[in-house]
């Protein structure tokens, strides 16, 4: 019940893009009052205090990514971009192995990360998150119209190629560029991007991205 109340209050606070409760398998012990306190703060319009309580909950239960997404969105609205970026990035890392609503929020989180990078003047990160978000968008249900999907994938390839050029030697844009080429039906370009990723630095890759890249390099 507290979770539903908090989600509703977050929506009324302007976090409409993150509507929807966390997956039902995520339960919250009765002795955790952080969500109740966060909801009460939001009812009073005290968003900064709500963020403090929500962060306490996320710290205590780091395996509940949807609450981390709500926290990141709230921090972004409070102009605390650096903190929001960290939570958006951690959500992305967790959601890559998720399904349903959790995975569905990847597009939104890449969009927020793109906006934060743009405001920071980080052109490479801006291009990467634009491309990654477009790639996820092309994979979502409803993106099955051939012309529309091809256009989205073309934009993803363009953005990820820009990120690759701005950050040479980084495996992450190369790994996503390979996926974009593959989805677009260009296996030769996909193979070239994967070959380049083999010798690039894996420092920025999430655990899921490392596994995916390792699998594709063995093919």
Residue frames as a rotation matrix with the C-alpha (Angstrom) as fourth column:
UNK 1
0.568 0.823 0.000 0.00
0.823 -0.568 0.000 0.00
0.000 0.000 -1.000 0.00
UNK 2
0.439 -0.483 -0.758 2.82
0.154 -0.790 0.593 2.39
-0.885 -0.378 -0.273 0.88
UNK 3
-0.608 -0.704 0.367 4.46
0.452 0.074 0.889 1.66
-0.653 0.706 0.273 -2.44
UNK 4
-0.148 0.643 0.752 1.31
0.966 -0.068 0.248 2.53
0.211 0.763 -0.611 -4.38
UNK 5
0.781 0.417 -0.465 0.84
0.548 -0.815 0.188 5.73
-0.301 -0.402 -0.865 -2.37
UNK 6
0.022 -0.869 -0.495 4.43
0.140 -0.488 0.862 6.76
-0.990 -0.088 0.111 -3.03
UNK 7
-0.650 -0.240 0.721 4.12
0.704 0.166 0.691 6.08
-0.285 0.956 0.061 -6.76
UNK 8
0.308 0.864 0.399 0.94
0.926 -0.367 0.082 8.15
0.217 0.344 -0.913 -6.92
UNK 9
0.757 -0.060 -0.651 2.54
0.298 -0.854 0.426 11.03
-0.582 -0.517 -0.628 -5.06
UNK 10
-0.376 -0.927 -0.013 5.63
0.316 -0.141 0.938 10.90
-0.871 0.349 0.345 -7.27
UNK 11
-0.356 0.332 0.874 3.33
0.930 0.035 0.365 11.17
0.090 0.943 -0.322 -10.28
UNK 12
0.723 0.691 -0.005 1.60
0.684 -0.715 0.148 14.21
0.098 -0.110 -0.989 -8.80
UNK 13
0.452 -0.651 -0.611 5.04
0.164 -0.612 0.773 15.71
-0.877 -0.449 -0.170 -8.14
UNK 14
0.550 -0.178 -0.816 5.82
-0.753 -0.528 -0.392 15.57
-0.362 0.830 -0.424 -11.84
UNK 15
-0.579 -0.782 0.232 7.38
-0.622 0.607 0.494 12.11
-0.528 0.142 -0.838 -12.23
UNK 16
0.431 0.901 -0.038 4.70
-0.703 0.309 -0.640 10.91
-0.565 0.303 0.767 -14.65
UNK 17
0.239 -0.378 -0.894 7.21
-0.853 0.358 -0.379 9.12
0.464 0.853 -0.237 -16.85
UNK 18
-0.797 -0.575 -0.184 7.86
-0.399 0.731 -0.554 6.61
0.453 -0.368 -0.812 -14.09
UNK 19
0.044 0.900 0.433 4.26
-0.999 0.046 0.004 5.64
-0.016 -0.433 0.901 -13.39
UNK 20
0.491 0.204 -0.847 3.69
-0.318 0.947 0.044 2.06
0.811 0.248 0.530 -12.35
UNK 21
0.766 -0.171 0.620 4.45
-0.608 0.123 0.785 0.18
-0.210 -0.978 -0.009 -9.14
UNK 22
-0.369 -0.929 -0.028 7.58
-0.916 0.358 0.182 -1.90
-0.159 0.093 -0.983 -8.70
UNK 23
-0.351 0.211 -0.912 7.35
-0.415 0.838 0.354 -5.54
0.839 0.503 -0.206 -9.77
UNK 24
0.590 0.753 0.291 5.12
-0.578 0.142 0.804 -7.54
0.564 -0.642 0.519 -7.37
UNK 25
0.561 -0.397 -0.726 7.94
0.512 0.856 -0.073 -9.85
0.651 -0.331 0.683 -6.29
UNK 26
-0.559 -0.773 0.301 9.65
0.242 -0.499 -0.832 -6.93
0.793 -0.393 0.466 -4.54
UNK 27
0.543 0.748 -0.381 8.42
0.575 0.000 0.818 -6.76
0.612 -0.664 -0.430 -0.97
UNK 28
-0.246 -0.562 0.790 9.21
-0.258 -0.747 -0.612 -4.21
0.934 -0.354 0.039 1.71
UNK 29
-0.544 0.007 -0.839 9.51
0.699 0.558 -0.448 -5.26
0.465 -0.830 -0.308 5.37
UNK 30
0.489 0.870 0.055 6.93
0.657 -0.409 0.633 -3.72
0.574 -0.274 -0.772 7.68
UNK 31
0.490 -0.329 -0.807 9.63
0.724 -0.362 0.587 -2.16
-0.485 -0.872 0.060 9.87
UNK 32
-0.639 -0.696 0.329 10.89
0.760 -0.505 0.408 0.07
-0.118 0.511 0.852 7.05
UNK 33
0.282 0.778 -0.562 9.30
0.669 -0.579 -0.466 3.51
-0.688 -0.244 -0.684 7.47
UNK 34
-0.666 -0.661 -0.346 11.34
0.249 -0.634 0.732 5.25
-0.703 0.401 0.587 4.78
UNK 35
-0.768 0.416 0.487 8.63
0.532 -0.010 0.847 4.94
0.357 0.909 -0.213 2.13
UNK 36
0.273 0.894 -0.356 5.94
0.952 -0.198 0.232 6.18
0.136 -0.402 -0.905 4.51
UNK 37
0.102 -0.329 -0.939 8.07
0.496 -0.801 0.335 9.18
-0.862 -0.500 0.082 5.46
UNK 38
-0.892 -0.440 0.100 8.84
0.281 -0.367 0.887 9.89
-0.353 0.820 0.451 1.80
UNK 39
-0.381 0.836 0.394 5.14
0.778 0.060 0.625 9.76
0.499 0.545 -0.674 0.92
UNK 40
0.432 0.543 -0.720 4.25
0.862 -0.483 0.153 12.09
-0.265 -0.687 -0.677 3.79
UNK 41
-0.349 -0.646 -0.679 6.92
0.322 -0.763 0.561 14.57
-0.880 -0.023 0.474 2.69
UNK 42
-0.913 0.035 0.406 5.60
0.398 -0.132 0.908 14.53
0.085 0.991 0.107 -0.87
UNK 43
0.061 0.998 -0.034 2.08
0.952 -0.048 0.304 15.18
0.301 -0.051 -0.952 0.42
UNK 44
0.511 0.061 -0.857 3.44
0.560 -0.781 0.278 18.31
-0.652 -0.622 -0.434 2.09
UNK 45
0.971 -0.147 0.190 5.37
0.088 -0.517 -0.851 19.32
0.223 0.843 -0.489 -1.03
UNK 46
0.533 -0.826 0.183 8.74
-0.674 -0.284 0.682 18.70
-0.511 -0.487 -0.708 0.65
UNK 47
0.932 -0.091 -0.350 10.53
-0.220 0.624 -0.749 17.04
0.287 0.776 0.562 -2.24
UNK 48
0.008 -0.998 0.056 14.07
-0.647 -0.048 -0.761 17.40
0.763 -0.030 -0.646 -0.86
UNK 49
-0.297 -0.050 0.953 13.08
-0.904 0.337 -0.264 15.68
-0.308 -0.940 -0.146 2.38
UNK 50
0.760 0.619 0.197 11.24
-0.493 0.747 -0.445 13.00
-0.423 0.241 0.874 0.40
UNK 51
0.611 -0.610 -0.505 14.40
-0.405 0.308 -0.861 12.34
0.680 0.731 -0.059 -1.58
UNK 52
-0.349 -0.758 0.551 16.35
-0.876 0.055 -0.479 11.86
0.333 -0.650 -0.683 1.65
UNK 53
0.013 0.440 0.898 13.92
-0.715 0.632 -0.300 9.21
-0.699 -0.638 0.323 2.90
UNK 54
0.925 0.339 -0.174 13.70
-0.353 0.590 -0.726 7.51
-0.143 0.733 0.665 -0.48
UNK 55
0.238 -0.922 -0.304 17.49
-0.640 0.087 -0.764 7.39
0.731 0.377 -0.569 -0.67
UNK 56
-0.371 -0.315 0.874 17.55
-0.903 0.342 -0.260 5.71
-0.217 -0.885 -0.411 2.73
UNK 57
0.546 0.649 0.529 15.20
-0.457 0.761 -0.461 3.04
-0.702 0.010 0.712 1.41
UNK 58
0.871 -0.248 -0.425 17.27
-0.351 0.292 -0.890 2.52
0.344 0.924 0.168 -1.74
UNK 59
-0.137 -0.971 0.195 20.44
-0.855 0.016 -0.519 2.22
0.501 -0.237 -0.832 0.32
UNK 60
-0.262 0.108 0.959 18.79
-0.770 0.575 -0.275 -0.39
-0.582 -0.811 -0.068 2.51
UNK 61
0.304 0.451 0.839 17.25
0.201 0.831 -0.519 -2.32
-0.931 0.326 0.162 -0.40
UNK 62
-0.315 -0.546 -0.776 19.55
-0.586 -0.531 0.611 -1.83
-0.746 0.648 -0.153 -3.42
UNK 63
-0.925 -0.031 0.379 17.94
0.220 0.770 0.599 -4.76
-0.311 0.637 -0.705 -5.25
UNK 64
0.124 0.991 0.048 14.71
0.761 -0.064 -0.646 -2.78
-0.637 0.116 -0.762 -5.88
UNK 65
-0.700 -0.633 0.330 15.61
0.687 -0.471 0.553 -0.87
-0.195 0.614 0.765 -9.06
UNK 66
0.002 0.749 0.663 12.24
0.755 -0.436 0.490 0.82
0.656 0.499 -0.566 -9.58
UNK 67
0.798 0.226 -0.559 12.62
0.571 -0.578 0.583 2.75
-0.191 -0.784 -0.590 -6.33
UNK 68
-0.232 -0.935 -0.267 16.08
0.603 -0.354 0.715 3.80
-0.763 0.005 0.646 -7.51
UNK 69
-0.548 0.104 0.830 14.48
0.773 -0.316 0.550 5.06
0.319 0.943 0.093 -10.73
UNK 70
0.586 0.806 0.082 11.93
0.670 -0.539 0.510 7.07
0.455 -0.244 -0.856 -8.73
UNK 71
0.514 -0.480 -0.711 14.75
0.552 -0.449 0.703 8.50
-0.656 -0.754 0.035 -6.60
UNK 72
-0.552 -0.773 0.311 16.81
0.722 -0.258 0.642 9.44
-0.417 0.579 0.701 -9.65
UNK 73
-0.169 0.584 0.794 13.83
0.766 -0.430 0.478 11.21
0.621 0.689 -0.374 -11.20
UNK 74
0.806 0.482 -0.344 13.14
0.583 -0.547 0.601 13.12
0.101 -0.685 -0.722 -7.99
UNK 75
0.126 -0.855 -0.502 16.79
0.576 -0.349 0.739 14.19
-0.807 -0.383 0.449 -7.70
UNK 76
-0.597 -0.303 0.742 16.74
0.801 -0.275 0.532 15.33
0.043 0.912 0.407 -11.32
UNK 77
0.330 0.813 0.479 13.68
0.677 -0.558 0.481 17.49
0.658 0.165 -0.735 -10.61
UNK 78
0.851 -0.061 -0.522 15.55
0.429 -0.495 0.756 18.98
-0.305 -0.867 -0.394 -7.64
UNK 79
0.822 -0.568 0.029 18.43
-0.361 -0.560 -0.746 20.01
0.440 0.603 -0.666 -9.96
UNK 80
0.307 -0.739 0.600 20.78
-0.674 0.276 0.685 17.55
-0.672 -0.615 -0.413 -8.25
UNK 81
0.713 0.107 -0.693 22.00
-0.684 0.324 -0.654 16.23
0.155 0.940 0.304 -11.58
UNK 82
-0.313 -0.921 -0.231 25.24
-0.803 0.386 -0.454 14.61
0.508 0.043 -0.860 -10.42
UNK 83
-0.653 0.146 0.743 23.41
-0.523 0.623 -0.582 12.49
-0.548 -0.769 -0.330 -7.84
UNK 84
0.459 0.888 -0.028 20.61
-0.581 0.276 -0.766 11.73
-0.672 0.368 0.642 -10.27
UNK 85
0.318 -0.409 -0.855 23.12
-0.871 0.229 -0.434 10.58
0.374 0.883 -0.284 -12.89
UNK 86
-0.724 -0.659 0.204 24.64
-0.680 0.634 -0.369 8.04
0.114 -0.406 -0.907 -10.50
UNK 87
-0.388 0.659 0.645 21.26
-0.301 0.571 -0.764 6.52
-0.871 -0.491 -0.023 -9.69
UNK 88
0.615 0.568 -0.547 20.13
-0.692 0.056 -0.720 6.52
-0.378 0.821 0.427 -13.33
UNK 89
-0.089 -0.745 -0.662 23.35
-0.882 0.367 -0.294 4.72
0.462 0.558 -0.690 -14.28
UNK 90
-0.856 -0.223 0.467 22.89
-0.459 0.745 -0.485 2.13
-0.239 -0.629 -0.740 -11.53
UNK 91
0.135 0.959 0.248 19.29
-0.447 0.282 -0.849 1.61
-0.884 0.003 0.467 -12.61
UNK 92
0.490 -0.003 -0.872 20.42
-0.867 0.104 -0.488 1.03
0.092 0.995 0.049 -16.21
UNK 93
-0.568 -0.797 -0.208 22.97
-0.747 0.605 -0.277 -1.54
0.346 -0.002 -0.938 -15.03
UNK 94
-0.723 0.346 0.599 20.33
-0.275 0.650 -0.708 -3.40
-0.634 -0.677 -0.374 -13.00
UNK 95
0.237 0.955 -0.181 17.53
-0.542 -0.024 -0.840 -3.14
-0.806 0.297 0.511 -15.58
UNK 96
-0.172 -0.363 -0.916 19.54
-0.981 0.152 0.124 -4.73
0.095 0.919 -0.382 -18.37
UNK 97
-0.958 -0.145 -0.245 18.94
-0.120 0.986 -0.113 -8.12
0.258 -0.079 -0.963 -16.76
UNK 98
-0.629 0.773 0.082 15.32
-0.160 -0.026 -0.987 -7.26
-0.761 -0.634 0.140 -15.93
UNK 99
-0.757 0.506 0.413 12.04
0.614 0.335 0.714 -7.76
0.223 0.794 -0.565 -17.73
UNK 100
0.155 0.983 -0.097 8.68
0.971 -0.133 0.196 -6.01
0.180 -0.125 -0.976 -18.00
UNK 101
0.930 0.344 0.133 8.30
0.319 -0.931 0.177 -2.54
0.185 -0.122 -0.975 -16.44
UNK 102
0.515 -0.805 -0.295 11.89
0.161 -0.248 0.955 -2.46
-0.842 -0.539 0.002 -15.17
UNK 103
-0.399 -0.691 0.603 13.40
0.722 0.168 0.671 -3.03
-0.565 0.703 0.432 -18.59
UNK 104
0.281 0.633 0.721 10.80
0.934 -0.352 -0.056 -0.74
0.218 0.690 -0.691 -20.12
UNK 105
0.911 0.072 -0.406 12.23
0.237 -0.896 0.374 2.25
-0.337 -0.437 -0.834 -18.21
UNK 106
-0.002 -0.989 0.149 15.61
0.776 0.092 0.624 1.98
-0.631 0.117 0.767 -19.92
UNK 107
-0.036 0.027 0.999 14.54
0.871 -0.489 0.044 4.36
0.490 0.872 -0.006 -22.70
UNK 108
0.857 0.431 0.283 13.48
0.237 -0.817 0.526 7.00
0.458 -0.384 -0.802 -20.19
UNK 109
0.748 -0.603 -0.278 16.66
0.272 -0.104 0.957 6.66
-0.606 -0.791 0.086 -18.13
UNK 110
-0.196 -0.812 0.550 18.93
0.932 0.020 0.361 6.90
-0.304 0.584 0.753 -21.18
UNK 111
0.285 0.378 0.881 16.98
0.658 -0.745 0.107 10.03
0.697 0.549 -0.461 -22.15
UNK 112
0.996 0.066 -0.051 17.59
0.081 -0.621 0.779 11.60
0.020 -0.781 -0.624 -18.75
UNK 113
0.341 -0.940 -0.023 21.28
0.539 0.176 0.824 10.65
-0.770 -0.293 0.566 -18.89
UNK 114
-0.103 -0.300 0.948 21.47
0.970 -0.243 0.029 12.23
0.222 0.922 0.316 -22.35
UNK 115
0.676 0.448 0.585 19.96
0.333 -0.894 0.299 15.46
0.657 -0.007 -0.754 -20.99
UNK 116
0.887 -0.404 -0.224 22.35
0.135 -0.237 0.962 15.52
-0.441 -0.884 -0.155 -18.03
UNK 117
0.013 -0.925 0.379 25.33
0.828 0.223 0.514 14.94
-0.560 0.307 0.769 -20.32
UNK 118
0.140 0.115 0.983 24.14
0.815 -0.578 -0.049 17.72
0.563 0.808 -0.174 -22.64
UNK 119
0.936 0.256 0.242 23.88
0.075 -0.817 0.572 20.15
0.344 -0.517 -0.784 -19.72
UNK 120
0.653 -0.755 -0.061 27.38
0.187 0.083 0.979 19.11
-0.734 -0.651 0.196 -18.61
UNK 121
0.522 -0.445 -0.728 28.80
-0.815 -0.511 -0.272 19.66
-0.251 0.735 -0.630 -22.10
UNK 122
-0.400 -0.616 0.679 29.79
-0.366 0.786 0.498 15.98
-0.840 -0.050 -0.540 -22.38
UNK 123
0.028 0.440 -0.897 29.15
-0.988 -0.125 -0.093 15.42
-0.153 0.889 0.431 -26.09
UNK 124
-0.718 -0.360 -0.596 30.37
-0.492 0.868 0.067 11.82
0.493 0.341 -0.800 -26.06
UNK 125
-0.909 0.416 0.041 28.03
0.223 0.566 -0.794 10.76
-0.353 -0.712 -0.607 -23.26
UNK 126
-0.213 0.861 -0.462 25.18
-0.555 -0.496 -0.668 12.73
-0.804 0.115 0.583 -24.81
UNK 127
-0.148 0.104 -0.983 25.62
-0.963 0.212 0.167 10.93
0.226 0.972 0.069 -28.14
UNK 128
-0.918 -0.244 -0.312 26.00
-0.185 0.961 -0.207 7.55
0.351 -0.132 -0.927 -26.46
UNK 129
-0.746 0.664 0.053 22.84
0.172 0.269 -0.948 7.80
-0.644 -0.698 -0.314 -24.38
UNK 130
-0.064 0.709 -0.703 20.89
-0.838 -0.421 -0.348 9.17
-0.542 0.566 0.621 -27.34
UNK 131
-0.337 -0.146 -0.930 21.94
-0.800 0.565 0.201 6.16
0.496 0.812 -0.307 -29.39
UNK 132
-0.988 -0.049 -0.148 21.41
0.036 0.851 -0.524 3.64
0.151 -0.523 -0.839 -26.59
UNK 133
-0.518 0.853 -0.058 17.95
-0.213 -0.194 -0.958 5.04
-0.829 -0.484 0.282 -25.90
UNK 134
0.024 0.500 -0.866 16.99
-0.980 -0.161 -0.121 4.88
-0.200 0.851 0.486 -29.56
UNK 135
-0.667 -0.329 -0.668 18.25
-0.494 0.867 0.065 1.30
0.558 0.374 -0.741 -29.77
UNK 136
-0.923 0.383 0.029 16.09
0.193 0.527 -0.827 0.32
-0.332 -0.759 -0.561 -26.79
UNK 137
-0.258 0.866 -0.428 13.16
-0.577 -0.494 -0.650 2.20
-0.775 0.080 0.627 -28.30
UNK 138
-0.247 0.108 -0.963 13.43
-0.934 0.238 0.266 0.19
0.258 0.965 0.042 -31.52
UNK 139
-0.857 -0.154 -0.493 13.21
-0.071 0.980 -0.184 -3.03
0.511 -0.122 -0.851 -29.49
UNK 140
-0.798 0.572 0.190 10.08
-0.289 -0.086 -0.954 -2.03
-0.529 -0.815 0.234 -27.59
UNK 141
-0.426 0.753 0.502 6.63
0.819 0.557 -0.140 -3.45
-0.385 0.351 -0.853 -28.40
UNK 142
0.611 0.713 -0.345 4.85
0.437 -0.667 -0.604 -1.20
-0.660 0.218 -0.719 -30.85
UNK 143
0.140 -0.641 -0.755 8.02
-0.626 -0.648 0.434 -0.34
-0.767 0.412 -0.492 -32.74
UNK 144
-0.228 -0.203 0.952 7.30
0.303 0.915 0.268 -2.99
-0.925 0.350 -0.147 -35.34
UNK 145
0.896 0.439 -0.068 6.36
0.092 -0.333 -0.939 -0.77
-0.435 0.835 -0.338 -38.28
UNK 146
0.445 -0.795 0.412 9.20
0.883 0.467 -0.052 -1.43
-0.151 0.387 0.910 -40.68
UNK 147
0.242 -0.362 0.900 9.81
0.505 -0.745 -0.436 2.13
0.828 0.560 0.003 -41.88
UNK 148
0.773 0.104 0.626 9.54
-0.402 -0.683 0.610 3.63
0.490 -0.723 -0.486 -38.39
UNK 149
0.875 -0.459 0.154 11.83
0.140 0.544 0.827 1.03
-0.463 -0.702 0.541 -36.83
UNK 150
0.344 -0.775 0.530 14.40
0.930 0.201 -0.309 1.39
0.133 0.599 0.790 -39.60
UNK 151
0.405 -0.147 0.903 14.43
0.117 -0.970 -0.211 5.16
0.907 0.191 -0.375 -39.13
UNK 152
0.905 -0.049 0.423 14.95
-0.423 -0.221 0.879 4.81
0.051 -0.974 -0.221 -35.37
UNK 153
0.697 -0.676 0.239 17.77
0.529 0.709 0.466 2.32
-0.484 -0.198 0.852 -35.91
UNK 154
0.324 -0.564 0.760 19.39
0.750 -0.337 -0.570 4.62
0.577 0.754 0.314 -38.46
UNK 155
0.587 -0.054 0.808 19.35
-0.345 -0.919 0.189 7.45
0.732 -0.390 -0.558 -35.91
UNK 156
0.933 -0.248 0.260 20.78
-0.151 0.385 0.911 5.09
-0.326 -0.889 0.321 -33.28
UNK 157
0.505 -0.776 0.378 23.65
0.860 0.488 -0.148 4.09
-0.069 0.400 0.914 -35.57
UNK 158
0.330 -0.353 0.875 24.42
0.351 -0.815 -0.461 7.75
0.876 0.459 -0.145 -36.30
UNK 159
0.742 0.005 0.671 24.46
-0.539 -0.590 0.601 8.72
0.399 -0.808 -0.435 -32.61
UNK 160
0.867 -0.413 0.280 26.54
0.073 0.661 0.747 5.72
-0.493 -0.627 0.603 -31.53
UNK 161
0.431 -0.736 0.522 29.03
0.855 0.148 -0.498 6.28
0.289 0.660 0.693 -34.34
UNK 162
0.434 -0.231 0.871 29.41
-0.140 -0.972 -0.188 9.85
0.890 -0.040 -0.454 -33.10
UNK 163
0.866 -0.093 0.490 29.99
-0.491 0.021 0.871 8.58
-0.091 -0.995 -0.027 -29.55
UNK 164
0.734 -0.625 0.268 32.60
0.618 0.777 0.119 6.14
-0.282 0.078 0.956 -30.87
UNK 165
0.302 -0.628 0.717 34.42
0.643 -0.421 -0.640 8.93
0.704 0.654 0.277 -32.70
UNK 166
0.490 -0.056 0.870 34.31
-0.435 -0.881 0.188 11.26
0.755 -0.470 -0.456 -29.69
UNK 167
0.430 -0.332 0.840 35.54
-0.828 0.227 0.513 8.57
-0.361 -0.915 -0.177 -27.31
UNK 168
0.430 -0.325 -0.843 37.89
-0.558 0.638 -0.531 6.31
0.710 0.698 0.093 -29.28
UNK 169
-0.623 -0.728 -0.286 39.11
-0.283 0.551 -0.785 3.26
0.729 -0.409 -0.549 -27.43
UNK 170
-0.579 0.526 0.623 35.92
-0.721 0.026 -0.692 2.95
-0.380 -0.850 0.364 -25.33
UNK 171
-0.991 0.130 0.035 34.22
0.133 0.909 0.395 -0.43
0.020 0.396 -0.918 -25.75
UNK 172
-0.479 0.873 -0.093 30.76
0.329 0.081 -0.941 0.70
-0.814 -0.481 -0.326 -24.65
UNK 173
0.124 0.566 -0.815 29.71
-0.650 -0.575 -0.497 2.76
-0.750 0.591 0.297 -27.70
UNK 174
-0.607 -0.408 -0.682 31.28
-0.788 0.421 0.450 0.12
0.103 0.810 -0.577 -29.94
UNK 175
-0.939 0.288 0.188 29.27
0.213 0.916 -0.341 -2.67
-0.270 -0.280 -0.921 -28.30
UNK 176
-0.066 0.968 -0.241 26.02
0.168 -0.227 -0.959 -0.75
-0.984 -0.104 -0.147 -28.75
UNK 177
-0.075 -0.028 -0.997 26.99
-0.870 -0.487 0.079 0.27
-0.487 0.873 0.012 -32.27
UNK 178
-0.941 -0.284 -0.186 27.45
-0.338 0.841 0.423 -3.42
0.037 0.461 -0.887 -33.13
UNK 179
-0.594 0.790 0.150 23.96
0.506 0.512 -0.695 -4.18
-0.626 -0.337 -0.704 -31.80
UNK 180
0.105 0.646 -0.756 22.47
-0.287 -0.709 -0.645 -1.28
-0.952 0.284 0.111 -33.76
UNK 181
-0.438 -0.331 -0.836 24.10
-0.888 0.015 0.460 -2.44
-0.140 0.943 -0.301 -37.00
UNK 182
-0.993 0.062 0.103 22.91
0.066 0.997 0.031 -5.98
-0.101 0.038 -0.994 -36.31
UNK 183
-0.263 0.960 -0.094 19.31
0.393 0.018 -0.919 -4.85
-0.881 -0.279 -0.382 -35.71
UNK 184
0.190 0.294 -0.937 19.51
-0.589 -0.729 -0.349 -2.76
-0.785 0.618 0.035 -38.89
UNK 185
0.865 0.201 0.460 20.53
0.149 0.772 -0.617 -5.81
-0.479 0.603 0.638 -40.92
UNK 186
0.687 -0.713 -0.141 24.17
-0.535 -0.365 -0.762 -4.85
0.492 0.598 -0.633 -41.52
UNK 187
0.970 -0.235 -0.058 26.20
0.218 0.744 0.632 -7.85
-0.105 -0.625 0.773 -40.26
UNK 188
0.281 -0.927 0.250 29.49
0.756 0.053 -0.652 -6.70
0.591 0.372 0.716 -41.80
UNK 189
-0.034 -0.241 0.970 29.40
-0.275 -0.931 -0.241 -3.36
0.961 -0.274 -0.035 -39.96
UNK 190
0.829 0.381 0.410 28.32
-0.499 0.172 0.849 -5.16
0.253 -0.909 0.332 -36.77
UNK 191
0.788 -0.587 -0.185 31.29
0.605 0.794 0.057 -7.53
0.113 -0.157 0.981 -37.02
UNK 192
-0.017 -0.820 0.572 33.67
0.473 -0.510 -0.718 -4.60
0.881 0.258 0.397 -37.54
UNK 193
0.248 0.178 0.952 32.33
-0.614 -0.732 0.296 -2.81
0.750 -0.658 -0.072 -34.46
UNK 194
0.985 0.119 0.122 32.66
-0.170 0.639 0.751 -5.97
0.011 -0.760 0.650 -32.36
UNK 195
0.483 -0.875 -0.029 36.22
0.764 0.437 -0.475 -6.50
0.429 0.208 0.879 -33.58
UNK 196
-0.143 -0.499 0.855 37.07
-0.020 -0.862 -0.506 -2.95
0.990 -0.089 0.113 -32.52
UNK 197
0.604 0.454 0.655 35.38
-0.648 -0.198 0.735 -3.52
0.463 -0.869 0.175 -29.16
UNK 198
0.838 -0.311 -0.448 37.62
0.404 0.906 0.128 -6.54
0.366 -0.288 0.885 -28.59
UNK 199
-0.132 -0.991 -0.035 40.69
0.855 -0.096 -0.510 -4.29
0.502 -0.097 0.860 -28.29
UNK 200
-0.047 0.188 0.981 38.95
-0.147 -0.973 0.179 -1.33
0.988 -0.136 0.073 -26.62
UNK 201
-0.923 -0.299 0.240 38.81
-0.243 -0.029 -0.970 -0.54
0.297 -0.954 -0.045 -22.92
UNK 202
-0.271 0.865 -0.422 35.95
0.473 0.501 0.725 -2.36
0.838 -0.003 -0.545 -21.13
UNK 203
-0.936 -0.247 -0.250 36.07
0.324 -0.329 -0.887 0.02
0.137 -0.912 0.388 -18.16
UNK 204
-0.759 0.650 0.040 32.67
-0.643 -0.739 -0.199 1.60
-0.100 -0.177 0.979 -18.83
UNK 205
-0.415 0.613 -0.672 30.76
-0.305 0.602 0.738 -1.61
0.857 0.511 -0.063 -19.52
UNK 206
0.156 0.538 0.828 28.14
-0.987 0.117 0.110 -2.87
-0.038 -0.835 0.549 -17.09
UNK 207
-0.501 -0.327 0.801 28.18
-0.444 0.892 0.087 -6.53
-0.743 -0.312 -0.593 -16.04
UNK 208
0.405 0.744 0.531 25.37
0.182 0.504 -0.844 -7.36
-0.896 0.439 0.068 -18.48
UNK 209
0.832 -0.132 -0.538 27.14
-0.533 -0.460 -0.710 -5.54
-0.153 0.878 -0.453 -21.31
UNK 210
-0.240 -0.967 0.081 30.37
-0.930 0.254 0.266 -7.43
-0.278 -0.012 -0.961 -20.61
UNK 211
-0.310 0.189 0.932 28.53
-0.040 0.977 -0.211 -10.76
-0.950 -0.102 -0.295 -20.78
UNK 212
0.744 0.664 0.070 26.75
0.076 0.019 -0.997 -9.81
-0.663 0.747 -0.036 -23.99
UNK 213
0.550 -0.614 -0.566 29.96
-0.834 -0.446 -0.326 -8.65
-0.052 0.651 -0.757 -25.63
UNK 214
-0.450 -0.742 0.497 31.79
-0.709 0.635 0.306 -11.81
-0.543 -0.215 -0.812 -24.57
UNK 215
0.064 0.573 0.817 29.03
0.174 0.800 -0.575 -13.97
-0.983 0.179 -0.048 -26.06
UNK 216
0.916 0.340 -0.212 29.00
-0.118 -0.277 -0.954 -12.13
-0.383 0.899 -0.214 -29.38
UNK 217
0.228 -0.911 -0.344 32.79
-0.965 -0.259 0.047 -12.24
-0.132 0.321 -0.938 -29.67
UNK 218
-0.473 -0.377 0.796 32.67
-0.370 0.905 0.209 -16.03
-0.800 -0.196 -0.568 -29.37
UNK 219
0.543 0.784 0.301 30.17
-0.008 0.363 -0.932 -16.34
-0.840 0.503 0.204 -32.22
